[in-house]
Amino acid sequence: MPSTHAHESTDSHPFPASPVTTVQDYLDGRLSQYQTWYDRKAVKTKAMHLRMRTLSVVGGALVPVLVNIDLPASKLIATVLSLIVVGSVSLESVYRYREQWKNYRSTEQLLGHERIYFQTKVGPYSGLPKGEAFTMLVARVERAIANENSATLNVMTLGGQVNADVQTPQMPESRQELRTGTARETSAPE
């Protein structure tokens, strides 16, 4: 899907199409944009992960066969195929497509759950006045986005070690009551 903004590429995070002034603006704008963006990224990184894994497995299985058959170019083909397999495995360990895919998919699922909980006034939104429920939605969605950004950065730079103080950002004391009972955030495994 092409970008609707000249300054937004398919890899950059989405920019709001218009200012967020209402609950519906936030749901239809920022939340929907991020859900769509995370879905696209999850599909792309899953496909890359599966391509790399398939190339590694099939190539790795063919190399011993090629080495053991007596054809003029089989050893050359086996050598080239071995280099391709090593390159594929190495690139997968650098780009970590599997970990990225899991981060993107779980965040997309979490955002969808938050939307449903908010719209149906269940879970952490049960019994809250409209303004407080919206404040909680924004805080939880933005925290999920920040956590995904941090997790992906850590996967790409530290081999998947997530910094604990980024995972639990401190909220002002006046908002602590909004977090009460919200520790049971769920994400769908894939």
C-alpha positions as CSV (number, residue, x, y, z in Angstrom):
1,M,0.0,0.0,0.0
2,P,1.6,3.3,-1.0
3,S,2.2,6.0,1.5
4,T,-0.2,8.9,1.6
5,H,2.4,11.2,2.9
6,A,5.5,12.3,1.0
7,H,7.6,12.1,4.3
8,E,6.4,8.6,5.2
9,S,7.9,5.5,3.7
10,T,6.5,2.0,4.1
11,D,9.2,1.3,6.8
12,S,8.8,4.4,8.9
13,H,6.2,4.7,11.6
14,P,2.9,6.3,10.5
15,F,2.3,10.0,10.9
16,P,-1.2,11.2,11.9
17,A,-3.2,12.2,8.8
18,S,-4.8,15.0,10.8
19,P,-4.6,16.4,14.3
20,V,-6.1,14.1,17.0
21,T,-8.9,16.1,18.6
22,T,-11.5,13.5,19.5
23,V,-11.7,9.9,20.7
24,Q,-12.8,8.8,17.2
25,D,-9.8,10.7,15.6
26,Y,-7.5,8.7,17.8
27,L,-9.2,5.4,17.1
28,D,-9.5,6.0,13.3
29,G,-6.3,7.8,13.0
30,R,-3.4,6.8,15.2
31,L,-4.6,3.5,16.5
32,S,-5.8,2.2,13.1
33,Q,-2.7,3.5,11.3
34,Y,-0.5,1.7,13.8
35,Q,-2.5,-1.5,13.6
36,T,-2.2,-1.5,9.8
37,W,1.5,-0.6,10.0
38,Y,2.3,-3.4,12.4
39,D,0.3,-5.9,10.4
40,R,2.2,-5.0,7.2
41,K,5.5,-5.2,9.0
42,A,4.6,-8.6,10.6
43,V,3.6,-10.0,7.2
44,K,6.8,-8.7,5.6
45,T,9.2,-9.9,8.3
46,K,7.4,-13.3,8.6
47,A,7.9,-13.8,4.8
48,M,11.5,-12.8,5.0
49,H,12.1,-15.2,7.9
50,L,10.4,-18.1,6.1
51,R,12.3,-17.4,2.9
52,M,15.6,-17.4,4.8
53,R,14.8,-20.6,6.7
54,T,13.6,-22.4,3.6
55,L,16.7,-21.4,1.7
56,S,18.9,-22.6,4.6
57,V,17.1,-25.9,5.0
58,V,16.7,-26.8,1.3
59,G,20.2,-25.6,0.5
60,G,21.7,-27.4,3.5
61,A,20.0,-30.7,2.4
62,L,21.2,-30.4,-1.2
63,V,24.9,-29.7,-0.5
64,P,25.7,-33.3,0.7
65,V,23.9,-34.8,-2.2
66,L,25.8,-32.6,-4.7
67,V,29.1,-33.4,-3.0
68,N,28.5,-37.1,-3.4
69,I,27.3,-37.3,-7.0
70,D,29.7,-37.6,-9.8
71,L,28.8,-34.8,-12.2
72,P,31.3,-32.3,-13.7
73,A,29.8,-29.2,-12.0
74,S,28.4,-30.7,-8.8
75,K,31.3,-29.7,-6.5
76,L,31.1,-26.1,-7.9
77,I,27.4,-26.0,-7.4
78,A,27.7,-27.4,-3.9
79,T,30.3,-24.7,-3.0
80,V,28.1,-21.9,-4.4
81,L,25.0,-23.3,-2.6
82,S,27.0,-23.6,0.6
83,L,28.0,-20.0,0.4
84,I,24.3,-19.0,-0.2
85,V,23.2,-21.1,2.9
86,V,25.9,-19.5,5.1
87,G,24.9,-16.1,3.8
88,S,21.2,-16.8,4.5
89,V,21.9,-18.0,8.0
90,S,24.2,-15.1,8.7
91,L,21.7,-12.5,7.4
92,E,18.9,-14.1,9.5
93,S,21.1,-13.8,12.6
94,V,21.8,-10.1,11.8
95,Y,18.3,-9.0,10.8
96,R,16.5,-11.3,13.2
97,Y,13.3,-11.5,11.1
98,R,11.7,-14.0,13.4
99,E,12.0,-11.8,16.5
100,Q,10.8,-8.7,14.6
101,W,7.8,-10.6,13.2
102,K,6.9,-11.7,16.7
103,N,7.2,-8.2,18.1
104,Y,5.2,-6.7,15.3
105,R,2.4,-9.3,15.4
106,S,2.0,-9.3,19.2
107,T,1.9,-5.5,19.2
108,E,-0.7,-5.4,16.4
109,Q,-2.8,-8.0,18.4
110,L,-2.4,-6.0,21.6
111,L,-3.6,-2.8,19.9
112,G,-6.6,-4.7,18.6
113,H,-7.5,-6.0,22.0
114,E,-7.1,-2.5,23.5
115,R,-9.5,-1.1,20.9
116,I,-12.1,-3.8,21.7
117,Y,-11.8,-3.5,25.5
118,F,-12.2,0.3,25.2
119,Q,-15.1,0.2,22.8
120,T,-17.0,-2.4,24.9
121,K,-16.0,-0.9,28.2
122,V,-14.6,-4.2,29.6
123,G,-11.4,-5.2,31.4
124,P,-9.4,-2.2,32.5
125,Y,-12.0,0.2,31.1
126,S,-15.0,-1.2,33.0
127,G,-16.8,1.4,35.0
128,L,-14.5,4.3,34.1
129,P,-15.9,7.6,33.0
130,K,-15.4,8.3,29.3
131,G,-12.6,10.8,29.8
132,E,-10.6,8.5,32.1
133,A,-11.2,5.5,29.8
134,F,-9.8,7.5,26.9
135,T,-6.8,8.7,28.9
136,M,-6.1,5.1,29.9
137,L,-6.5,3.9,26.2
138,V,-4.0,6.5,25.0
139,A,-1.5,5.6,27.8
140,R,-1.8,1.9,27.2
141,V,-1.6,2.2,23.4
142,E,1.4,4.6,23.5
143,R,3.1,2.4,26.0
144,A,2.6,-0.6,23.8
145,I,4.1,1.3,20.8
146,A,7.0,2.5,22.9
147,N,7.6,-1.0,24.2
148,E,7.6,-2.5,20.7
149,N,10.0,0.2,19.5
150,S,12.3,-0.6,22.4
151,A,12.0,-4.4,22.0
152,T,12.8,-4.2,18.3
153,L,15.7,-1.9,18.9
154,N,17.1,-4.2,21.5
155,V,16.6,-7.3,19.3
156,M,18.5,-5.5,16.5
157,T,21.3,-4.2,18.7
158,L,21.6,-6.3,21.8
159,G,20.6,-9.7,20.6
160,G,17.1,-9.6,22.2
161,Q,18.0,-8.4,25.7
162,V,15.2,-6.1,26.7
163,N,16.0,-3.2,29.0
164,A,13.6,-3.6,32.0
165,D,13.3,0.2,32.7
166,V,12.1,0.8,29.2
167,Q,9.5,-1.9,29.5
168,T,7.9,-0.3,32.6
169,P,7.8,3.4,32.0
170,Q,7.0,5.5,35.1
171,M,3.7,7.3,35.0
172,P,3.0,10.4,37.1
173,E,1.5,9.5,40.5
174,S,-1.8,11.1,39.5
175,R,-2.2,8.4,36.8
176,Q,-1.1,5.5,38.9
177,E,-4.7,4.6,39.8
178,L,-5.4,4.2,36.1
179,R,-2.8,1.3,36.0
180,T,-4.4,-0.5,38.9
181,G,-5.6,-3.8,37.7
182,T,-4.0,-3.4,34.3
183,A,-1.0,-5.7,34.8
184,R,-2.8,-8.5,33.0
185,E,-2.1,-7.1,29.5
186,T,-2.4,-9.9,26.9
187,S,-0.9,-10.5,23.6
188,A,-1.8,-13.2,21.2
189,P,1.0,-15.7,20.5
190,E,1.8,-16.6,17.0
